Amino acid sequence: MSERFEIRLSGSGGQGLIVAGIILAEAAGIYDGKFVCQTQSYGPEARGGASKAEVVICDEEIDYPKAIKPDILLAMNQKSCDAYSLDLKAGGTLIVDPTFVKQLPTTRTIGIPFTEIARNKVGKEMVANIVAIGALCALTGAVSLGSLEAAVMKRVPQGTEELNKKALEAGIEAARSYLQAKAAMEQEEGAMTFILQDNETMEE
């Protein structure tokens, strides 16, 4: 990753995106040994207002600390998806929580129900942010999964380590399931194309 790699985490206040951004930055900087900048902003309301955290990762010194054209945009609600999806770099990755994001700006969107996973598989909706960054890193390789786990364990409140580890593993598992399903679909589509081409050849 010699070039700038920009991540924007967005949603509403109370979804834990600032903490998620700090964890990603620490994973990249402390554990992966990269140059990293982390910035954040809040809406007028502490809880329920707009919230975003940005992480810029590079192998070289970073001259500007904020995301300009994010390589990855995580949108945890509809408002943030609408506000920031146009900023995404061409060919970038848009990841949304379909529990709250119903209208998608592009078909090239990855939807994983982080909040439902946190509530149903982990038992606490409040760890949806950890589920989300686990999935994000498994999908994109933004930081190594070992470094991410180390950063999570260091940052979360004492006594919640097992809960957050479970949330992280649930996010990674969800991402891997998505990638497996996508690969299977692409393989099926490739086989169908081959069959169609073969039939056309036979007709000729």
Secondary structure, 3 states (H helix, E strand, C coil): CCCCEEEEEEEECCCCHHHHHHHHHHHHHHHCCCEEEEEEEECCCCCCCEEEEEEEEECCCCCCCCCCCCCEEEECCHHHHHHHHHHCCCCCEEEECCCCCCCCCCCCEEECCHHHHHHHHHCCHHHHHHHHHHHHHHHHCCCCHHHHHHHHHHHCCCCCHHHHHHHHHHHHHHHHHHHHHHHHHHHHHHHHHHHHHHHHHHHC
